[in-house]
Amino acid sequence: MAIKPSKFNTFTFFKLPAAWWCGVRLRHIDAQKAVTTVKHRWFNQNPFNSMFWAVQGMAAELSTGAMVITQIKNSGKRISMLVANNNATFTKKALGRITFTCEDGHLINEAIQKTIETGEGQTFWMKSTGVNQDGVAVSTFNFEWTVRIK
């Protein structure tokens, strides 16, 4: 079952207010891919007049985590999720609207099925790349997600 981005953005207002106030929005989600955007503004900038790295991280994490949340919900099981590790690379100043895309949705279901079958926690890495309005990569984030049946 797919979730509408508008419904998920309402969820962020109540459960991830820092991301919502910084302008992070989910634009697209399906089983394989999620896209988030965030626009450089005074509110989310660093002293160098570009987007603060943590704001980029919130948008990148949401592009991975939204798919994890959706697939857990679709499993019908009580499963916890947590970021265990992450790393990032920054290649250009983040100015204007930055679009983060994750296409690693295929990794989630296998981990969910394994934790259901074994009762043991499972980990998997997901990558999200942020590009500016010209299509130039500004940052790449990798998140190690853990899932465990409750």
Order of alpha helices (4+ residues) and beta strands (2+ residues): alpha-alpha-beta-beta-alpha-beta-beta-alpha-beta-beta
